[in-house]
Amino acid sequence: MHCSVYKGARAPEHYLFLPRRDDFDAVPQAVLDRFGPLEHVMDLRLTPGRRLARIPARRLMRALLVNGCYIQLPPKDSSRAATAMGEHLSCAGTGFPRG
């Protein structure tokens, strides 16, 4: 599975994962507004056994298939970061996905 990763100018250490490069259709406008201008960071080829730093690859793949995108929070104090960004912001509309 393909995955493109973006970071936003207004959300340091927050990353947006998409299943297709530059396809922001599944990303709520509120998320795009909070991230600010997006910068493409990298492309990944996901497989169930691939090791990732903060989330199991299977969970990321499932989030991309079900929600159309995934938001990764900074590793330190995720609850504070979620509050600062707004609990309502997510690809699924139910708060930030947890890694």
Long-range contacts (C-beta under 8 A, 24 or more apart in sequence): 1-45, 1-46, 1-47, 1-61, 1-64, 2-43, 2-44, 2-45, 2-46, 3-43, 3-44, 3-45, 3-46, 3-60, 3-64, 4-40, 4-42, 4-43, 4-44, 5-40, 5-41, 5-42, 5-43, 5-44, 6-35, 6-38, 6-39, 6-40, 6-41, 7-35, 7-38, 7-39, 7-41, 8-34, 8-35, 8-36, 8-37, 8-38, 8-39, 9-35, 9-36, 9-37, 9-39, 10-34, 10-35, 10-36, 11-35, 11-36, 11-85, 12-74, 13-73, 13-74, 13-75, 13-81, 14-71, 14-72, 14-73, 14-74, 14-81, 14-85, 15-41, 15-71, 15-72, 16-69, 16-70, 16-71, 16-72, 17-60, 17-63, 17-64, 17-69, 17-70, 17-71, 17-72, 18-64, 18-68, 18-69, 19-64, 19-65, 19-68, 19-69, 25-68, 26-67, 26-68, 26-69, 26-91, 27-68, 27-69, 27-91, 28-89, 28-90, 28-91, 28-93, 30-86, 30-88, 30-89, 31-69, 31-71, 31-89, 31-90, 31-91, 34-85, 34-86, 34-89, 54-99, 55-99, 59-99, 63-91, 63-92, 63-97, 66-92, 67-91, 67-92, 67-97, 70-97, 71-96, 71-97, 72-99, 73-99
